[in-house]
Amino acid sequence: MSETPVSGPIGLPTLEAQLARQLALIGHGGEDWTRPRTHPEGHVYDVVIVGGGQSGLAAAFGLLRERVSNILVIDEGAEGFEGPWETYARMVTLRTPKGLTPMDFGVPALTVQAWYEAQHGAQGWEALDKIPRGRWMDYLRWYRRVLALPVRNDTKLSRIEPLAAEGLHRLHIEGAAPLLARKVVLATGIQGGGEWFTPDFIREALPREVYAHTSEPIDFASMAGKRIGLLGGGASAFDNANMALSLGVGAVEVFMRRKALPRVNPIRFMERVGFTARYPALSDAEKHRVIGSFLGHNQPPTNDTFQRAASWPGFALHLGAPWLSVAYENDEVVVTTPQGQHRFDFVVLSTGLVSDPKLRPELADVADAVACWRDRYTPPAGQENALIDAHPYLGPGFELTACHAADAPRLHGLFAFNYSALVSLGLSASALSGMKTALPRLIRAIADQLFLDDREALIEEFVAYDEVEFLGEWPAPVEGVTA
């Protein structure tokens, strides 16, 4: 009995030829249908996407599929270093299952599996447990290149100025001329809806050079032999502990407020039962209850990440050990917990983030108009949650909504496709688990707005349309006979 032949790698050029064929078969591309705008200041984009990571790239491809190609993606990072994967993310592998298909829009040759198998064969994919972090970034670089997405790097947005009377937004760029856009998509990732959280008692007591948030660049290699205290028990805490110890840090002690390690990952349930796709259909009360429970969980580390970190001789874990106070004495950080005092050379904070449009400098001109959950829903007594309250109350297509109708024109055309969408639309914009169902919702909303903004002109053009298509005559003309 012969064995089934092993499928070897076909190479990226062959895969890219397959992709081109598949895109042609589904009618990708074609003439834009949007109506161009003119402005004395220069070109007007139909859509500017802020953020060139996975969400921004996928949104750009989605718009191209809808024949909206007058778009631009901007990112403040250097080319190939957009998003967290090669900047501050420190996990060895992604935490999500490898089989998710978040950003291919159903095009087989665009999946990460197709890309990986083209280089390593089907056996290589089968042997892979989770996707290595660096390989995921390589896939995103390929995705951008093979789709020829219009991305401008080293471009930092400082402020969005609404030009409500013209139906536009002026995007102020650090060190460069402003951009004009009809629609702006904030595909700015997990931190793009607010800011990383640093407790006040740490900020007020410690010099800035002796602490860092896990979201920041940290030169662990320069701390060989040093002692690091790490506050927080979520997945990123163990990612950072492992990386620090692998780079020669002498000791890393992780401190958790909880008395037991987090063991349940609610995202896995959401993936299995359709929560990511159907969540937007819930009522506000149901959404509040779901996200209240979700925020009550710390995402646990993957089993391999925990074992990897715990295997280092310099690793220690303190449960039921919140930091009561910190001080800086004799070039040491002194941390006080219910278990006593601990001294470190440096401390790292895995303390999460806060979503609030008022914290975003680029929204300074419009944040006062943005409706938040506190403005739209009052939970029953005892279920109040300040973290939920501060999230923006988004429309069904990730659009920012206004507290008052008079402010709606200032916000028209602004979309928050980042982690701040969590309460309104669930695990969606910046989570691989939810992108597959979130992207079509976003793209449809943008295209609908573009269409509706131009509906008067489009309807008039339709009514006046008189291009002749049928050329037949009756009675049929007789050859040689003229009228």
C-alpha positions in Angstrom: 0.0 0.0 0.0 1.6 3.3 -1.1 1.8 6.3 1.2 0.1 9.5 0.4 2.7 11.8 -1.2 4.0 14.6 1.0 3.1 18.1 -0.3 6.4 20.0 -0.5 6.9 23.7 -0.6 5.9 25.3 -3.9 7.7 28.6 -3.2 6.3 32.1 -2.9 6.5 33.0 -6.6 4.2 30.1 -7.4 1.8 31.1 -4.6 1.8 34.7 -5.8 0.8 33.5 -9.3 -2.0 31.5 -7.7 -3.1 34.5 -5.8 -3.2 36.7 -8.9 -5.3 34.1 -10.6 -7.7 33.9 -7.7 -8.1 37.7 -7.4 -8.9 37.8 -11.1 -11.5 35.1 -10.8 -13.4 37.0 -8.1 -13.2 40.2 -10.1 -10.9 42.1 -7.8 -10.1 45.6 -8.9 -11.9 47.6 -11.5 -12.9 51.3 -11.9 -13.7 53.3 -8.7 -17.3 54.3 -8.3 -16.7 57.1 -5.8 -16.9 60.7 -6.9 -13.6 62.6 -6.6 -13.4 65.7 -4.4 -11.3 68.8 -5.2 -9.9 71.2 -2.6 -7.6 74.2 -2.9 -5.2 72.6 -0.4 -4.6 69.5 -2.6 -5.6 65.9 -3.1 -8.6 64.6 -1.2 -8.5 60.9 -0.3 -11.7 59.0 0.0 -10.2 57.1 3.0 -7.1 57.5 5.1 -6.3 54.6 7.4 -4.2 55.5 10.4 -2.1 52.4 11.3 -0.3 50.1 9.0 -0.4 46.9 11.1 -2.7 44.0 10.5 -6.0 45.9 10.9 -4.9 48.7 8.7 -3.6 46.5 5.9 -6.6 44.3 6.0 -9.0 47.3 5.9 -7.1 48.7 2.9 -7.5 45.4 1.0 -11.2 45.3 1.9 -11.7 48.7 0.5 -9.9 47.8 -2.7 -12.2 44.8 -3.1 -15.1 47.3 -2.9 -13.5 49.4 -5.7 -12.5 52.2 -3.4 -8.9 52.8 -4.3 -8.4 56.5 -3.6 -7.0 55.5 -0.2 -3.8 55.9 1.9 -2.5 54.0 4.9 -0.2 55.9 7.2 2.0 54.6 10.0 4.4 56.3 12.3 6.8 53.4 12.3 9.5 52.4 9.8 8.6 50.1 7.0 8.3 46.5 8.2 8.0 47.5 11.8 4.4 48.5 12.0 2.4 47.4 15.0 3.7 45.5 18.1 5.2 42.4 16.6 8.8 43.7 16.2 8.6 46.6 18.6 7.2 45.8 22.0 5.5 42.4 21.7 7.7 39.8 23.5 5.8 36.5 23.2 7.6 33.7 21.4 4.5 32.7 19.4 1.0 34.2 18.9 -1.5 33.1 21.5 -4.3 32.5 18.9 -4.9 29.2 17.2 -2.9 29.0 14.0 -5.9 28.0 11.9 -7.7 31.3 12.2 -8.2 33.2 8.9 -8.6 36.8 10.0 -7.6 38.9 7.0 -7.7 36.9 3.8 -11.4 37.7 2.9 -11.9 34.1 1.8 -9.1 34.2 -0.8 -7.3 30.8 -0.3 -3.8 31.9 -1.5 -3.8 34.9 0.8 -4.1 32.8 4.0 -1.2 32.5 6.4 -1.4 28.7 6.0 -0.9 29.0 2.2 2.0 31.4 2.8 3.6 29.1 5.3 3.1 26.0 3.3 4.6 27.6 0.2 7.8 27.9 2.1 7.7 24.8 4.4 5.3 22.4 2.8 2.1 20.9 4.3 4.1 18.8 6.7 5.8 22.0 8.1 2.4 23.5 8.7 1.1 20.4 10.4 4.1 20.3 12.7 3.6 23.9 13.7 1.9 24.4 17.1 1.4 28.2 17.1 2.7 30.8 14.7 6.0 32.3 15.8 5.7 36.1 16.4 8.4 37.0 13.9 6.9 34.8 11.2 3.6 36.5 11.6 5.3 39.8 11.0 6.9 38.3 7.9 3.5 37.3 6.7 2.2 40.9 7.2 5.1 42.3 5.2 4.4 39.8 2.4 0.6 40.7 2.6 1.4 44.3 2.1 3.9 43.7 -0.8 1.9 41.2 -2.7 -1.3 43.3 -2.6 0.6 46.5 -3.4 -1.1 48.3 -0.6 -0.6 52.1 -0.5 1.3 52.6 2.8 3.3 55.7 3.8 5.7 55.0 6.7 7.3 57.4 9.1 4.1 59.5 9.1 2.7 60.4 12.5 -0.8 61.8 12.9 -0.9 64.6 15.5 -4.4 65.9 15.1 -7.7 65.4 13.2 -9.3 68.7 12.4 -13.0 68.3 11.2 -14.0 70.4 8.2 -17.6 69.7 8.8 -19.0 72.2 6.2 -17.0 70.5 3.5 -17.5 66.9 4.7 -13.8 66.4 5.2 -11.1 66.0 7.8 -7.8 67.7 7.8 -5.1 65.3 9.2 -2.2 67.2 10.7 1.1 65.3 10.3 4.2 65.9 12.3 6.8 67.5 10.2 4.8 67.3 6.9 1.9 68.9 5.1 -1.6 68.0 6.2 -3.7 65.3 4.4 -7.3 65.7 3.5 -9.8 62.8 3.7 -13.5 62.1 3.5 -13.2 59.1 5.9 -10.6 58.4 8.6 -10.1 54.9 10.0 -8.2 54.7 13.3 -6.7 51.2 12.9 -4.4 52.0 15.8 -4.3 48.7 17.7 -4.8 47.8 21.3 -3.6 51.2 22.7 -5.1 53.3 19.9 -8.3 54.0 21.9 -6.7 55.3 25.0 -3.4 54.8 26.7 -1.3 52.2 28.6 -2.0 52.4 32.3 0.6 53.4 34.8 -0.6 53.6 38.4 -0.2 57.0 40.0 1.6 55.7 43.0 4.4 54.4 40.8 4.5 57.5 38.5 4.7 59.8 41.5 7.3 57.8 43.5 9.9 56.5 41.0 12.3 58.2 38.6 11.2 57.5 35.0 14.4 55.7 34.2 13.8 52.9 36.6 10.4 51.6 35.3 8.8 50.8 32.0 5.5 49.5 30.8 5.5 46.3 28.9 4.3 48.3 25.9 7.6 50.3 25.8 11.0 49.4 24.3 13.0 47.8 27.1 16.7 47.1 26.7 16.8 43.8 28.8 20.2 42.9 27.3 21.8 45.9 29.1 20.5 44.6 32.5 22.5 41.4 32.6 22.6 40.1 36.2 20.1 42.7 37.4 17.0 42.2 39.4 13.6 43.1 37.9 10.2 43.3 39.6 7.2 42.8 37.4 3.7 43.9 38.4 0.8 42.1 36.8 -0.2 38.5 36.1 -1.5 38.6 32.6 0.0 36.9 29.5 2.3 39.8 28.8 3.9 39.6 32.2 5.2 36.1 31.5 6.2 37.0 28.0 8.4 39.8 29.4 9.8 37.6 32.2 10.9 35.0 29.7 12.5 37.4 27.4 14.3 39.2 30.2 15.7 36.0 31.6 16.7 34.7 28.2 18.7 37.9 27.6 20.7 37.5 30.8 18.7 39.4 33.5 19.7 37.8 36.8 16.2 37.5 38.4 12.6 38.4 37.5 9.9 38.3 40.2 6.3 38.5 39.1 3.7 39.9 41.5 0.0 39.2 41.2 -2.9 40.6 43.2 -4.8 37.4 42.7 -4.2 34.5 44.9 -4.4 32.0 42.0 -3.1 32.0 38.5 -5.7 32.8 35.8 -6.7 29.6 34.1 -9.7 30.5 31.9 -9.3 32.3 28.6 -12.8 33.6 27.6 -11.6 34.3 24.1 -11.6 30.5 23.4 -15.3 30.4 24.2 -16.0 33.4 22.0 -14.3 31.7 19.1 -16.2 28.5 19.4 -19.8 29.7 19.7 -19.9 32.6 17.3 -19.6 35.3 20.0 -17.2 37.3 17.8 -19.6 37.5 14.9 -22.9 37.8 16.7 -21.9 40.0 19.7 -23.1 43.2 18.0 -26.7 41.9 18.0 -26.8 41.9 21.8 -28.6 44.6 23.7 -26.7 47.2 25.6 -27.5 45.5 28.9 -26.2 42.2 27.6 -23.1 43.7 26.1 -22.4 45.4 29.5 -22.7 42.1 31.3 -20.5 40.2 28.8 -17.7 42.7 28.8 -17.9 43.2 32.5 -17.2 39.5 32.8 -14.5 39.6 30.1 -12.6 42.4 31.8 -12.7 40.5 35.1 -10.4 37.8 33.5 -6.7 38.2 33.0 -5.8 36.6 29.8 -3.7 33.6 31.0 -0.3 32.9 29.4 -0.1 30.0 27.0 1.0 26.8 28.8 4.3 26.8 26.9 5.0 30.5 27.7 4.4 29.9 31.4 6.6 26.7 31.5 9.3 28.5 29.5 9.4 31.4 32.0 9.1 29.3 35.1 11.9 27.0 34.0 14.5 29.8 34.5 16.4 29.6 37.8 16.0 33.4 38.3 12.2 33.3 38.0 9.9 33.8 41.0 6.1 34.2 41.3 4.3 35.9 44.2 0.6 35.3 44.4 -1.7 37.5 46.5 1.0 40.1 46.5 -0.4 43.5 45.3 2.1 46.4 45.4 1.1 48.6 48.4 3.8 51.2 47.8 7.0 51.8 46.0 10.0 54.0 46.9 13.5 54.7 45.4 16.3 54.3 47.9 20.0 54.0 47.4 19.6 53.3 43.7 17.1 50.6 44.3 13.3 50.3 43.8 11.8 49.2 47.1 8.4 47.4 46.6 6.2 46.8 49.6 3.6 44.0 49.5 1.6 42.2 52.2 4.4 39.7 52.2 7.1 42.3 53.0 9.7 44.4 51.1 11.5 43.5 47.9 14.3 45.4 46.3 15.0 45.7 42.5 17.2 47.5 40.0 14.3 48.0 37.6 10.5 47.4 37.5 8.2 46.5 34.6 4.5 47.2 34.6 2.0 44.8 33.0 -0.9 46.9 34.1 -3.0 47.0 30.9 -4.6 50.0 29.4 -7.5 52.4 29.6 -9.8 53.2 26.6 -11.1 56.7 26.5 -11.2 59.0 23.5 -10.3 62.0 25.7 -6.9 60.4 26.2 -6.0 60.5 22.5 -4.1 63.6 21.3 -5.3 63.1 17.7 -8.9 63.4 18.8 -8.4 66.6 20.8 -10.6 68.6 18.5 -13.6 66.2 18.7 -13.3 64.2 21.9 -15.8 66.5 23.6 -18.4 65.5 21.1 -17.9 61.7 21.2 -20.6 59.7 23.0 -19.2 57.2 25.5 -21.0 54.3 27.2 -21.6 56.4 30.3 -23.7 58.7 28.1 -25.8 56.0 26.6 -26.3 53.2 29.2 -26.8 53.1 33.0 -26.3 49.7 34.5 -28.2 48.3 37.5 -26.9 49.3 40.9 -23.8 47.3 41.8 -22.8 46.6 38.2 -21.2 50.0 37.5 -17.8 49.7 35.7 -15.7 52.8 35.1 -13.6 51.0 32.5 -16.7 50.2 30.4 -18.1 53.7 30.9 -15.1 55.4 29.3 -15.3 53.4 26.0 -16.7 55.2 23.0 -20.3 54.2 22.1 -19.8 53.2 18.5 -22.3 52.7 15.7 -22.8 49.3 14.0 -19.9 49.9 11.6 -17.3 51.2 14.1 -18.3 54.8 13.5 -17.9 57.3 16.3 -21.3 58.7 17.4 -22.1 62.1 18.9 -23.5 62.9 22.3 -25.7 65.5 20.8 -27.1 65.7 17.2 -25.6 69.1 16.7 -22.1 67.6 17.0 -22.7 64.8 14.5 -21.2 66.6 11.5 -17.9 67.0 13.3 -17.6 63.2 13.7 -19.1 62.1 10.4 -16.6 59.9 8.7 -14.5 58.9 11.7 -14.2 55.2 12.5 -12.5 53.6 15.5 -11.3 50.2 14.3 -9.1 49.7 17.4 -9.4 48.1 20.8 -11.8 50.8 22.0 -14.5 49.1 20.0 -14.5 46.2 22.5 -17.7 47.2 24.4 -19.8 48.3 21.4 -18.8 45.6 18.9 -17.0 42.9 20.9 -13.7 41.2 20.2 -13.2 42.7 16.8 -10.9 45.4 15.6 -7.5 44.6 17.1 -7.9 40.9 17.9 -7.1 38.2 15.4 -10.0 36.2 16.8 -12.6 38.8 15.7 -11.1 40.4 12.6 -12.7 38.0 10.1 -16.2 39.1 11.0 -15.3 42.7 11.9 -13.7 43.7 8.7 -16.7 43.2 6.4 -18.8 45.3 8.9 -16.2 48.1 8.8 -15.8 48.0 5.0 -19.6 48.0 4.4 -20.1 51.0 6.7 -17.4 53.1 5.0 -18.6 52.2 1.5 -22.2 53.0 2.5 -21.2 56.4 3.9 -19.2 57.2 0.7 -22.2 56.3 -1.4 -24.8 58.1 0.8 -22.7 61.2 0.9 -22.9 61.4 -2.9 -26.4 60.0 -3.3 -27.9 63.2 -4.7 -25.4 63.4 -7.5 -25.5 59.6 -8.1 -29.3 59.6 -8.4 -29.3 62.5 -10.8 -26.6 60.8 -12.9 -28.8 57.6 -12.9 -31.9 59.4 -13.9 -30.1 61.1 -16.8 -28.3 58.0 -17.9 -28.9 57.3 -21.6 -26.0 55.3 -22.9 -27.2 53.1 -25.7 -26.6 49.4 -25.2 -29.0 47.6 -27.5 -28.4 48.0 -31.3 -31.0 45.6 -32.8 -33.6 46.9 -35.3 -37.1 45.7 -36.2 -38.1 45.1 -38.9 -34.7 43.8 -39.7 -33.0 45.8 -42.5 -33.0 44.1 -45.9 -29.5 43.9 -47.4 -29.1 46.4 -50.3 -32.3 48.3 -49.5 -32.0 51.8 -48.1 -34.7 53.7 -46.3 
